[in-house]
Amino acid sequence: AAALPSVSGTALHALALAGLWPSLPASRNRAVLVHSAAGGVGSMLVQMAKAIGCHPIVAVVGASHKVAACEALGATAVIDKSKEDLWSAASKAAPGGYCAIFD
C-alpha cells in the first residue's frame, strides 16, 4: 500500500511528460509502448493508458510467465522479448508508430 502513491505518481508524471495527461492530443495516433510492463510503474502505466483512451497499448516483458498478467491489466498486445524480436514485433503491433514509448 505504501508503494501505490509512488508508483501511480511516477506513471502519471510520465504520461504528463509525454503529453498524454490531462488530455489526449488531437492526433489520431494514441499508440503507446510500455517496457517492463509487468513491473510496478509499467503495470500502472498500462492501466492508466487504457483508462485515458490510448490504443493500442503494447506491453513489453522479459519472460513468458508475465504475458498473462499484462493482458489482464489491459494491454492490447504483449511482446515477450525473450522469444521474439522486440522491434519487429513492435512494428507489427502498431503499424502507424507510437505517440509515446515508456522505458
Phi and psi in degrees as a GROMACS rama.xvg file:
@    title "Ramachandran Plot"
@    xaxis  label "Phi"
@    yaxis  label "Psi"
@TYPE xy
-67.4945  -25.8998  ALA-2
-80.7077  -19.1389  ALA-3
-55.9331  -47.9712  LEU-4
-62.557  -37.4274  PRO-5
-67.1835  -46.6076  SER-6
-67.2488  -47.7141  VAL-7
-69.1177  -37.2391  SER-8
-64.2328  -40.7292  GLY-9
-65.378  -43.8549  THR-10
-64.3305  -43.8272  ALA-11
-65.0178  -39.8836  LEU-12
-63.2819  -40.7818  HIS-13
-62.9394  -42.5633  ALA-14
-62.3771  -39.6827  LEU-15
-66.2121  -42.9144  ALA-16
-63.2261  -30.8757  LEU-17
-81.3791  -4.42897  ALA-18
81.356  18.0575  GLY-19
-101.022  -6.49601  LEU-20
-134.639  135.395  TRP-21
-87.3019  -6.58757  PRO-22
-138.957  150.332  SER-23
-70.2833  150.025  LEU-24
-68.4663  159.96  PRO-25
-66.4439  -20.3197  ALA-26
-55.0371  145.148  SER-27
-75.5399  -21.4897  ARG-28
-80.034  110.957  ASN-29
-123.441  26.163  ARG-30
-78.8856  136.992  ALA-31
-129.965  147.883  VAL-32
-119.15  129.112  LEU-33
-120.372  111.101  VAL-34
-75.2836  153.311  HIS-35
51.1453  46.1855  SER-36
-69.5835  -13.3774  ALA-37
-92.2858  -6.02721  ALA-38
-82.9848  -174.445  GLY-39
-60.303  -63.7899  GLY-40
-68.4742  -39.837  VAL-41
-61.2382  -43.5672  GLY-42
-67.6524  -33.9261  SER-43
-69.8046  -37.7072  MET-44
-61.8273  -42.5348  LEU-45
-58.888  -47.5551  VAL-46
-66.7116  -42.5549  GLN-47
-68.7201  -39.7138  MET-48
-61.7892  -40.1914  ALA-49
-64.9341  -43.5449  LYS-50
-62.9761  -32.7582  ALA-51
-92.4424  -2.93237  ILE-52
102.158  15.3283  GLY-53
-70.3829  144.872  CYS-54
-163.907  133.488  HIS-55
-75.941  157.399  PRO-56
-108.364  111.22  ILE-57
-104.967  119.612  VAL-58
-99.7234  141.869  ALA-59
-116.959  127.754  VAL-60
-128.109  164.747  VAL-61
-107.901  2.3309  GLY-62
-151.584  147.696  ALA-63
-60.0237  -35.555  SER-64
-70.1616  -6.90709  HIS-65
-95.5354  -10.4059  LYS-66
-61.1832  -50.474  VAL-67
-61.4946  -35.5441  ALA-68
-63.2265  -42.0785  ALA-69
-69.1056  -37.668  CYS-70
-62.9866  -40.221  GLU-71
-66.128  -28.4855  ALA-72
-77.7542  -16.2006  LEU-73
118.797  8.21922  GLY-74
-66.308  137.104  ALA-75
-73.4068  -39.9718  THR-76
-140.551  147.916  ALA-77
-127.036  127.398  VAL-78
-105.21  119.334  ILE-79
-93.6362  100.109  ASP-80
-69.9003  -6.73808  LYS-81
-81.4325  -13.9748  SER-82
-120.34  -15.4478  LYS-83
-143.252  158.969  GLU-84
-69.5326  122.55  ASP-85
-56.7129  -53.7852  LEU-86
-76.1094  -30.9183  TRP-87
-70.709  -37.9511  SER-88
-67.2731  -37.8978  ALA-89
-65.4454  -38.1004  ALA-90
-65.5157  -39.1652  SER-91
-68.4326  -36.1046  LYS-92
-71.2381  -29.7023  ALA-93
-142.019  81.0536  ALA-94
-57.8747  -25.4105  PRO-95
-85.8559  3.09235  GLY-96
90.1745  -172.143  GLY-97
-123.606  142.805  TYR-98
-83.4241  -21.9291  CYS-99
-155.742  142.472  ALA-100
-125.614  122.527  ILE-101
-106.249  125.471  PHE-102
